[in-house]
Amino acid sequence: MPDRLRDHAHAVAARSHVPYVGPGVGAAVLLADGRWVDAARIEVASFPLSIPALQGALALALLARTTVVAVARSTAFAPADLGVIAEAAGGSWLLAAPDLAVRDEADLPAVGDRVASVTEVGALTAEAGAALALEASRAAVVPASDFPVGAAVVDEAGRVVLGANVEVPTDWTRGLCAERTALVAAVAAGLSPIRTLYVACVKAPGGTPCGGCRQVIAELAPDCSVVLWRDGETPDFTTPAALLPGAFDGRALGR
């Protein structure tokens, strides 16, 4: 089991978006039913908005609503990482190796299939894309806010991945918005270029992506169309440039 999970962590590390500091880092999370998810490091020009591979992988794992039993990284875990895993996934955690964390006393299954994340959809109407985002919102992990949001990312080849917001009540900074979980899934799956981002927010008729998401969208999907469905009859259309005029794009930053 450990070697296969490590292999997935190392494979996804190569897809990291690391234009500023690097190097790429990958993380793979094993669920109690043998399925797994993975995520790569995503650097953002506004550095505090960068998404570590571990944070992204844990967010995607929590959306699967199955117990997390092991986590592998492409590099050694930092001393604080076990606490990060425990906050997000619960339970007590041990380092079985420098790059492998396991839930204490858990039975570890064989590594099976990746949690299904990519679907071929081809061309979508705005309403169909919004429906996908709305369906994604039903998986949201929102114990503190009860404010579910869903997102769907579609690339040029007509492939789609879904995301929903994930909260870690003990530390909200450990969670991710729906737009960002969908973009984490898109990067891990190798979707590119991103053409459309659909967002469904049923509890805020005037809601739009938060400032942090706007910066991440502007960097990872600057040319996409953003379609917002907010419990109205028809979706609204916008762009990353309209959401965040004059966004800092990091071109002046040296690596």
N, C-alpha and C positions, 0 to 999 in steps of 0.2 A: 503493500500500500504506500509507504512513504515515498518510494522512488517514483511511482506514477504521479502522485500529487506534486512532487517536486518538479517533474517534467512539465506539468501544466504551468506551474509558476514561472519556470524559466522560458517556456515558449511564449507566454503572453508578455513577458518583460520586453521582448523585441518590438512590441507594438506601442511602447510607452511614447507619450507626447512630452518630450523633454528638450525643448529648444534652448533652454537657458542655462541649466546647471547640469542635469543628468547625474549619473547614468540612468538607464531604464531599470525599473524594478517591477517585478510581477508578484502577485499573490494568488493562491488558489485555496478555496475553502471546500472542505468535504462535509457533506450532510449525512445525517444518520441513515438515510435510505440509499447511500452510495452515490448519489448525484453530486455534482460539484459545480462551482462557479469560479470565475477568474476575473482579475482586473489588473490594469497596468497603471503605472504612475502617470499623472497628468499635471504638467506644470502650467501655471498661469502667470501672465506678466505681473499681475497683482499677487505677489508671492503667497500671502496668507490664504488665497483661494485655491491654491494647488491642492490636488486630491491624491493623497498617498495611495499606493496600490492596496494596502491593507484596509483602509477605510472604504474604498470602492468595492472591494470584494466582500467585505462584511455587509455592506448595505444591500448588495445584490443577493447575498445569502439570506438575509432576514426577509426579503420579499418572497422567498420560497416557503417560508413558514414551516420549516423543519429544523430540528435541533442541529446545531453546528457541533461537529465532533473533532475536527482537525483543521489546521491552517498551515500551509507551507508558503515560504517566501523564496524568491530567487537569491536573496542575500540573508545574512543572519538577522535575527530579530534584535531590536533595540531593547534595553532593559524595561522600558515602559510599555512595550507592546502587549505583554500578557494582560496588563490592566485594561488596555484598549479593547482587547478581545473579550475579556470578562464583562466589561461594561455593556458591550453591544450584544453579546451572545449569552450572557449569564454563565453561571457555574464557576468551577475552579479549574485553572489551567496550568499545565506543566510544559516545560521545554523537554521534548524527547530528543532533540538535537538542536544545534544552533539555528537551523532554518525550519524547524518543525515544532509546532505547538499542538498539544492534544488535550482534550477535556479529561479531567481526572476521573478515572474509573469508568470511562466510556468504552463500549464495545465498538471497535473501528471496523466498518464494513469494507469490502473490496471497492476500489474506485470504479464506478460505473460510467454512466453517460453524463455529459455536460447538461446542466439545466437548459432546456430549450429556450433559446433567446433570439434566434434569427429566423424570420419568416419571409418568404418571397411573396410580395404582394403586387409588384408591377406598379402601374399607375393607380393612384387613389384620388377619389373626389375629396374635397375638404370635409364633407360630412362623414365619409367613411374613415378618414384619418382621425377625425375628432372622436368617432365611436371607438376606435382602437385605444386612444388615450383615455377615454372614459372607462373602458374595460380595465385598463391598467390601474386606474385609480382605486379599484376595488381591492387591490393587493396592498395598498398603502399601510405602513406601520406607524400609526399616529396615536399612541396611547396618551400623550399629553395634550395635544391640540384638538384631536378629533377633526382634523382639517385635511381630508384626502385630496391629493392632486395626482394626476396621471400624465404621462408623456409618451409620445411615440416619435422615434427618429427614423427617417427614411433616406436612403442614399440614392445615388444616381442609378444604380443597378436595380432599384426597386426592392431592396431588402429593408426590413424594418426590425427594430428592437424596441422594447417597451421599458418604462421605468415608472416608479412611484416614489413619493416622499417617504423617508425613513427617519424616525426619531429615536434617539437614545435618551430617555428621560433624565438620566443622571448627569448628562452632559450634552446639551443640544449641539455643540460644535462637532460631535462625533457623527451626527446624522447627515443626510443629504436631501436636497430638494428633488422633486420628480425630474426636472429638466436635467439635473446633473447625474442622477442615477441612469437615465436613458443615455446620456452622452458617455458615461463610464462604460456601459454595456456596448455602445457603438464602437468605442476605441478598442475594447477587448476583442470584439468580433471582427475588427478590421474593416468596418464600414467607412467608405470614403468615395468621393466627397459627399458630405451631407447636404441634401437638397431641401428637406422639409422637416420642421419640428412642430408637432402637434401637441398642444397642452390642453387638458381638461380640468377645470376647477369649478366644481358644482356649488360651493358654499360662498363664493365671492363673485357676484355678477360683474363687478368692475375690475376683478383681479388681473394682474399681469405678472410676468416673471420678476422675482426680486432682483435687487441690484447685483448681488453676487452671481446669480444665474445669467444676468445680462452680460456681464464681463466674460464669463466662461463661453457662452454662446458666441459672442463676438469674436473670440479667438479660435474656437474649434469649428465653427460653422458660419463664417462671416457672410457667406453668399446665400444662405438658406432663406426660405420663406418660413415665417412663424405664423401658425394658425392657432388661434385661441378660441376655445369653446367654454362659455361661462354660464351654462344653464339658460341660454337664450335659444331662439329659433334657428339662427344661422351663426356660423363661426365668423370671427374677425381676423383680418389679415394684417400682418406687420412684418418688419424686417429687423435684423440685429442693429443696423445703423439707426433706425427710427427708435428702437428701444433704448439705445445707449449712444447718443450723438457724440462724436469725438472720442470714442473709446480708445484707451491706451492699448496699443497693439504690441508693445515690447520690442519693436524693431531697433530701438536705440540701446537695448540691453546687450552687452557682450556675454558670450558664453565662456 
